[in-house]
Amino acid sequence: MNWMKARLIGCGVLLGTAGVKILSSDDAKKVYTHVTAAVLRGYDYVAKTYTTVRENCLDISEDAKNINDKRYAEKEAQMIEDAKALLEEKEESKKN
């Protein structure tokens, strides 16, 4: 049983040492460089897409505010007209 553990530990050390050598090789560095470059390209694409979506959302929000402002102004104008009509009716009823 102890020999089995010793073998496993020895294999682990051997694989770890070989792994470090492989990971620090020139070929591995080239792979890391290419992967990093791909990640940076992806980041740039996502950043541009985010900017476009954000600008569109701001435009939509501004248009929605303008629509609501126009509706509120029309509603207020209608309320004023209704109030004037009511006052005119009261004045006419007082005259009669």
C-alpha positions in Angstrom: 0.0 0.0 0.0 2.8 2.4 0.8 4.6 1.6 -2.5 1.4 2.5 -4.3 1.3 6.0 -2.7 5.0 6.5 -3.4 4.5 5.6 -7.0 1.6 8.0 -7.3 3.6 10.8 -5.7 6.5 10.1 -7.9 4.4 10.1 -11.0 2.8 13.4 -9.9 6.2 15.0 -9.4 7.4 13.7 -12.8 4.3 15.0 -14.6 4.5 18.3 -12.7 8.2 18.8 -13.7 7.4 17.9 -17.3 4.4 20.2 -17.3 6.5 23.1 -16.1 9.1 22.5 -18.8 6.3 22.3 -21.5 4.5 25.4 -20.2 7.7 27.4 -20.2 8.8 26.4 -23.7 8.9 28.8 -26.6 6.1 27.1 -28.4 3.9 27.4 -25.3 4.7 31.1 -25.1 3.6 31.5 -28.8 0.3 29.9 -27.9 -0.2 32.1 -24.9 0.6 35.2 -27.1 -2.0 34.1 -29.7 -4.6 33.3 -27.1 -4.0 36.7 -25.4 -4.3 38.5 -28.7 -7.6 36.7 -29.5 -8.9 37.7 -26.0 -8.0 41.3 -26.6 -9.7 41.3 -30.1 -12.8 39.9 -28.4 -12.7 42.6 -25.8 -12.5 45.3 -28.4 -15.5 43.8 -30.3 -17.5 43.6 -27.1 -16.5 47.2 -26.1 -17.6 48.5 -29.5 -20.9 46.6 -29.4 -21.5 47.9 -25.8 -20.9 51.4 -27.0 -23.3 51.1 -29.9 -26.0 49.6 -27.8 -25.6 52.2 -25.1 -25.8 55.0 -27.7 -29.0 53.5 -29.1 -30.5 53.2 -25.6 -29.7 56.8 -24.9 -31.4 57.9 -28.2 -34.5 55.8 -27.4 -34.7 57.2 -23.9 -34.4 60.8 -25.2 -37.1 60.2 -27.8 -39.4 58.7 -25.2 -38.9 61.7 -22.9 -39.8 64.0 -25.9 -43.0 62.0 -26.6 -44.0 62.2 -22.9 -43.3 65.9 -22.7 -45.5 66.5 -25.8 -48.3 64.4 -24.3 -48.1 66.3 -21.0 -48.2 69.6 -22.8 -51.2 68.6 -24.9 -53.0 67.3 -21.8 -52.3 70.5 -19.9 -53.5 72.6 -22.9 -56.7 70.5 -23.0 -57.2 71.0 -19.2 -56.8 74.8 -19.7 -59.3 74.8 -22.5 -61.8 72.7 -20.5 -61.4 75.1 -17.5 -62.0 78.2 -19.8 -65.1 76.6 -21.2 -66.4 75.8 -17.8 -65.8 79.4 -16.6 -67.6 80.8 -19.7 -70.6 78.5 -19.0 -70.7 79.8 -15.5 -70.5 83.4 -16.6 -73.3 82.8 -19.2 -75.5 81.2 -16.6 -75.0 84.1 -14.2 -76.1 86.6 -17.0 -79.3 84.7 -17.7 
